[in-house]
Each structure stands twice: as structure tokens, then as C-alpha cells.
């Protein structure tokens, strides 16, 4: 009997999923545990494993196609079963996939020319399949570029948007209409033609429409809901980082032989986690009313601090939160290792649901941003926005009481809080504790 593989529900809010990439083709033998596809959910791109052994009889859903949860996306023939017989059920699977969300067909001025099937995969001259992201395929079609002529720079040689843009021919200047004899006559006092526009570095920009990925659509929906339903307010403090920078340099020198390099963000994660013991409301969530029960505040017993990770464009872009579990119970070295591991996994393979949650630190200081505010990610009560360490002058008094002008490093931290859970005094006190820990970083080592 054919084995049907359906679009799984990979998150509690997932209703549809997109097959970003097939790692198998018809006729391939598949074993239990093999990663057969990359699936984009409303939160991340994740690997889909097979739970059965068999031979791929049909792949009713093409790469880039979005279908509802439960739709048959692949059919396997069991051991001893005819692949052709198993593949015959693909027609029924495609019929069940009628809930797929397909991109609207492009209109053409010449209606007599039939359009090529949208699901037809591109191949090179040897007939081998060309793997490309949905956005890259769409862009190549719009610009009339043959994907088989492009070398992909994405994972496993996959063609991504930047590869298509790099291969795009330079925009041609419009051909001028031949002028008649009257247009070429010189008129006394006529103004000479304006000079040609200067060449723009990077080439000519082009109008285009970008379809939303599942993740982008979910980010837009959830953060719009956040701003509309959560009473945000922000509190900002500035932190002197001189002692932290000095301690970090000493530790990195000692840990260099072991291949360990601590970042300022590692100290920040540790400080935020430790400070939650004195300010438990920051580590909580607002629970909306359900049925006859009124709203509640859920206090979390574990301290899980998330770090926002920016995804590359070939994985759909956007942000995911890599969560460090029990961050108050692990040291700086473990925080550093886990952060690097989760960030790499998020960018290359995707995070699981268990690896995305809780209080978040959004650090744009690494991009040179001095100060910003962040939007709360429901159901969290707070999110911390961190800028870069700025070198600036400070007026201080020395041991003799004399005023001195010194140069030091300062960093701005802004916490956005849900006023239903954390009021202004709570947020200020929490930031005060984090500031105290960062300015006395030796306390984070014990």
C-alpha cells in the first residue's frame, strides 16, 4: 500500500507550509530518518524527516508551492510494491492539494502563446535538475534568464536571488524614435540638450513585487497584533562598559588556546538571566481570558533568554529567536558556545519550536546602531534592545576628589515592556540590576 507523506504541523500556529527544497527525486530509495525536504513554516525553515522506508513514487507538490497542513506532498512505494502503482495515487494527492496557495499567473500581451507549466522544474543541458529558491525562479522568469546558466552560491549549490541579480544583463537604454526632418531643424535660441545622467553605482534599480514567505507573513501579522493589543512603553539606561571590556579582553586571551571568544552579548545574556531572580515579573507572560476565566499573568519557573538571529535572504529573511535554556545556570563559555551553535543552525537548517521562545535580546549594536526600540514578541512581557558600545568622554573625580576628563565606553539599553505585566517602576528596577551586573562584570563569573 502506498505511503503518503503529508505536510506536517511543525508549530502550534502553522496552517500552511511551503516546500522550499526537495532532497529526493522520483525513484530514490528513502530510509527512516532521512531528511527528504526543507519545509518553511510560519516561524522558520525546518528539515522534514521520513518516518518510513520506501521508494519515491511521486512528488505531487513542487518546490516553492504552499499547501495546507495535511496535504499529501510525497508518495512512497513500500518494499515489493510497484512504483508505478504507488505513483498512480499521485493524481488523487494533487486533487487533495487543491488548497495550495499558488502565485497568480502573469498576463501576457500575446494570448496565443501558451504559458509554460509553473511547476516544471528547470534543467541544465544534461537534463539534471537545477535547484533554485522560489524568489530566484520568479526573478529569473521576469528577466528572461536561463537558470541553467547560473552557478548557485546557496546551500548545496542552490541558486538564490543574488545569483540571478548578478547574472542579469545590464538594462538597455530605450531606443530613440527616428526623428523627422522637422525635429532636426535648429531653431535660433534653442536650449541645448541636457547632459546624460551620471552612471549609478551598482546598476539600475527595477520595479518588482516580492511575494511574502510564510515567515514574513507571520512576522507582519504577529507584530501588528503586538502593537495593536499590547500597551508598549520603553525605558532606557546607559551602561559604562570599561570594566567589562577589560575583563572580556583578559578572558579571551586566556581562552584563545581553547578556541573560545566571548562577546559583549554573552555577558549581556548572563546579566539579564541573573537579574530575573530579583525581578520575576520580567520573566512572565500575559495570558488572555478564555471562556469563563479572566486574564492572568503566567510566571515562568525557568529563565530562558532568547537572542534574535537575522536569517539570510535565501532562507526567507526575517528574524528568529534562538533561546538559551536555563541561561541563569550556565556560564559565559556555555552561553557563547550555545549562541554560536543555535545561530548557525537557524541560518543553515532552521530551529525547532523548542528553540524559539521567551524573553528576547535584540542586539543591533553589531550593525553600528546607537539606540533603537524593539516590538514585543507575544506572549513575552518584555524585549531588550541593545545598541553599540560608544567611545566618549566622561567627567569623573579621582581618589583626591579632583575632576578629570576620561575616555570610556557606554552602551544604551532600551526595554520595551507590556504595561499590563511590568509597570514603569519594575522595568526601571530590572534595568538597574542589569546595569549593576554589567558594570561589575566579575559578579557574572560566579
SVG drawing of the C-alpha trace seen along z (x, -y; Angstrom):
<svg xmlns="http://www.w3.org/2000/svg" viewBox="-18 -83 65 91">
<polyline fill="none" stroke="black" stroke-width="0.4" points="0.0,0.0 1.5,-3.4 2.9,-5.5 1.6,-9.1 3.7,-11.8 1.7,-14.9 2.5,-18.5 3.2,-18.3 2.1,-20.8 5.5,-21.9 4.3,-24.7 1.2,-25.3 0.2,-28.2 1.1,-26.6 -1.8,-26.3 0.2,-26.2 3.7,-25.2 6.0,-25.6 8.3,-23.0 11.4,-25.1 13.6,-22.3 13.3,-18.6 16.3,-16.5 14.9,-13.5 13.6,-12.8 11.3,-10.1 12.9,-6.7 15.1,-7.4 15.2,-4.9 14.4,-6.6 15.1,-5.2 13.6,-6.2 15.3,-9.3 16.4,-10.6 15.9,-14.4 13.7,-14.5 12.8,-18.2 13.2,-21.7 9.8,-23.0 9.1,-26.7 6.6,-27.2 5.2,-30.4 8.2,-30.6 11.2,-29.0 12.5,-26.7 12.9,-23.2 14.0,-19.8 11.4,-17.2 12.4,-13.6 10.9,-10.4 9.3,-8.1 9.2,-5.1 11.3,-3.2 10.4,-3.1 11.0,-4.3 9.8,-7.7 6.9,-7.1 5.6,-10.7 6.2,-14.3 2.8,-15.9 3.9,-19.3 6.6,-21.2 9.3,-23.3 8.1,-26.7 4.4,-25.6 2.5,-26.4 -0.1,-23.9 -2.3,-23.4 -1.3,-21.2 -2.3,-17.6 -1.9,-17.8 -0.1,-14.9 3.3,-16.1 5.1,-12.8 4.2,-9.2 6.5,-6.2 6.2,-2.7 6.7,0.0 9.2,2.8 8.0,5.1 5.3,2.7 5.3,1.4 6.5,-2.2 4.1,-2.8 1.1,-1.5 2.0,-3.7 2.6,-6.7 -0.9,-6.3 -2.3,-7.7 -0.4,-10.9 -3.4,-12.2 -5.6,-11.9 -2.9,-13.6 -2.7,-16.5 -6.5,-16.8 -6.2,-16.9 -3.6,-19.6 -6.2,-21.9 -5.8,-24.1 -2.4,-25.0 -1.8,-28.8 -0.4,-29.4 1.0,-32.7 -1.3,-34.4 -0.3,-33.7 1.4,-36.5 -0.5,-38.0 1.0,-38.2 0.2,-40.5 0.3,-37.5 -2.5,-35.3 -2.0,-32.8 1.3,-31.6 0.6,-29.0 2.4,-29.6 4.8,-27.0 3.6,-25.0 4.5,-26.8 5.6,-23.6 8.0,-22.5 11.5,-22.3 14.4,-23.9 17.1,-21.6 20.6,-22.1 21.9,-20.9 22.5,-17.4 18.9,-17.1 19.9,-17.5 17.6,-19.4 18.5,-23.0 17.8,-23.9 16.8,-27.5 14.8,-29.4 11.2,-30.4 12.2,-34.0 15.2,-33.3 12.9,-31.4 10.4,-34.2 13.1,-36.9 14.8,-34.8 11.5,-34.4 10.8,-38.1 14.2,-39.0 14.3,-36.2 17.3,-34.5 18.0,-30.7 18.6,-29.3 20.8,-26.5 23.4,-29.1 23.8,-30.4 26.1,-29.0 24.3,-28.9 26.0,-30.2 23.4,-28.9 23.4,-25.6 24.3,-22.6 24.8,-25.0 21.2,-26.3 20.6,-29.4 19.4,-32.4 18.2,-35.9 21.7,-37.5 22.9,-34.9 20.1,-35.9 20.7,-39.6 24.4,-39.2 23.7,-37.4 21.1,-39.9 22.1,-41.7 22.6,-45.5 19.4,-47.4 19.2,-48.5 18.7,-52.2 15.4,-52.7 15.9,-53.1 15.0,-56.6 12.3,-57.0 13.7,-58.2 13.1,-62.0 11.5,-63.5 13.0,-66.5 11.1,-69.0 12.5,-67.7 16.1,-68.1 15.8,-71.7 17.8,-74.0 15.8,-76.9 17.6,-80.1 17.9,-80.5 17.0,-76.8 18.4,-75.3 20.9,-72.6 20.0,-69.0 20.6,-68.2 23.7,-66.1 23.2,-62.4 22.5,-61.3 25.5,-60.1 26.1,-56.3 24.6,-55.0 27.0,-52.6 25.6,-49.1 23.4,-49.3 19.9,-50.4 17.1,-49.6 14.0,-47.9 10.4,-47.8 9.4,-44.4 6.9,-42.8 8.2,-40.3 5.9,-37.6 5.8,-37.1 7.3,-34.0 5.3,-32.2 7.7,-33.6 7.5,-37.2 3.7,-37.0 3.6,-35.7 6.1,-38.3 3.9,-41.0 0.7,-39.5 2.1,-38.9 3.9,-42.2 1.0,-44.2 -1.1,-42.4 1.5,-43.2 1.4,-46.9 -2.4,-47.0 -3.1,-44.9 -0.1,-45.3 0.4,-48.6 4.1,-49.2 6.3,-51.6 10.1,-52.0 12.7,-52.6 16.3,-53.4 19.5,-53.3 23.2,-53.8 25.8,-51.4 29.6,-52.0 31.4,-49.1 35.0,-49.8 35.4,-47.2 33.5,-44.6 35.7,-45.3 38.8,-44.9 37.6,-41.7 36.5,-40.3 39.9,-41.0 41.7,-39.2 39.4,-36.2 39.6,-35.9 43.4,-36.0 43.3,-33.1 40.7,-31.2 42.2,-31.7 44.1,-28.3 40.8,-26.6 39.2,-28.4 36.7,-30.3 36.0,-34.0 33.4,-35.7 31.3,-38.6 29.7,-41.5 26.4,-39.9 27.4,-36.8 27.9,-38.9 24.5,-40.6 22.7,-37.3 24.1,-36.2 23.3,-39.5 19.7,-39.6 19.2,-36.0 20.7,-36.5 18.7,-39.8 15.4,-37.9 15.7,-36.2 15.2,-39.6 12.6,-40.7 10.4,-37.7 7.7,-39.7 10.1,-40.4 10.2,-36.6 6.5,-36.2 3.7,-36.3 0.2,-37.8 -2.5,-35.1 -5.6,-36.3 -9.0,-35.4 -10.6,-32.2 -14.2,-31.2 -15.3,-32.0 -11.7,-32.6 -10.3,-36.1 -6.8,-37.2 -3.8,-36.0 0.0,-36.6 2.0,-33.4 5.2,-33.4 7.9,-31.2 9.9,-28.9 12.8,-28.6 14.9,-31.5 15.2,-31.2 16.8,-34.1 16.4,-34.4 18.8,-36.1 17.4,-37.5 19.1,-36.0 18.8,-37.5 18.3,-34.9 19.9,-35.2 17.7,-36.1 18.0,-32.6 16.2,-31.3 13.4,-33.8 15.0,-36.6 13.4,-37.8 14.3,-37.1 14.0,-34.1 14.8,-33.9 17.4,-31.3 16.6,-30.6 19.3,-29.7 17.6,-27.4 18.3,-27.9 20.6,-30.8 20.9,-31.7 22.5,-28.3 25.2,-28.2 28.4,-30.1 29.7,-32.6 31.6,-29.9 28.5,-27.7 26.4,-30.8 28.9,-31.7 29.0,-28.1 25.2,-27.7 24.6,-31.1 27.0,-30.3 25.6,-26.8 21.9,-28.0 22.7,-30.9 24.4,-28.6 21.6,-26.2 19.0,-28.9 20.8,-30.2 21.5,-26.9 18.8,-24.4 16.2,-26.1 15.3,-26.0 12.8,-23.7 9.8,-25.1 11.6,-24.3 14.5,-26.5 12.3,-29.6 10.6,-31.4 10.7,-33.6 12.4,-36.9 14.4,-38.3 17.5,-40.4 17.7,-42.2 21.3,-43.5 21.7,-45.9 24.9,-47.3 26.9,-44.9 25.4,-46.8 26.6,-50.1 23.2,-51.2 23.5,-53.5 19.9,-53.3 16.6,-51.8 13.4,-50.3 12.0,-46.8 8.5,-45.4 7.4,-42.8 7.0,-39.3 3.8,-37.8 3.3,-36.2 6.5,-37.6 6.2,-40.6 9.5,-42.3 12.2,-42.6 15.5,-44.4 17.0,-46.5 20.8,-47.0 22.9,-49.5 26.7,-49.6 29.4,-50.5 30.3,-54.1 33.6,-55.6 33.0,-59.0 34.4,-61.5 33.3,-61.3 33.9,-63.7 35.0,-61.9 36.6,-62.6 39.7,-60.8 40.7,-59.5 41.8,-63.0 38.4,-64.5 39.8,-66.3 37.8,-66.5 39.2,-64.6 38.2,-64.2 38.5,-60.5 37.5,-58.5 35.3,-55.4 32.7,-53.1 29.0,-53.5 26.1,-51.4 22.4,-52.2 19.8,-49.5 16.1,-50.1 13.5,-47.7 10.0,-47.5 7.5,-46.2 3.9,-45.1 2.4,-47.6 -0.3,-45.0 2.5,-42.8 5.5,-45.1 4.9,-48.7 7.5,-51.5 9.0,-51.1 9.5,-47.3 11.2,-47.9 13.5,-50.6 14.5,-48.4 15.2,-45.5 17.4,-47.6 19.2,-48.9 20.1,-45.4 21.3,-44.5 23.4,-47.7 24.9,-46.9 25.9,-43.5 27.4,-44.7 29.4,-47.5 30.7,-44.9 31.2,-42.0 33.3,-39.9 29.9,-39.1 28.8,-37.3 31.7,-34.7 30.2,-33.2"/>
</svg>
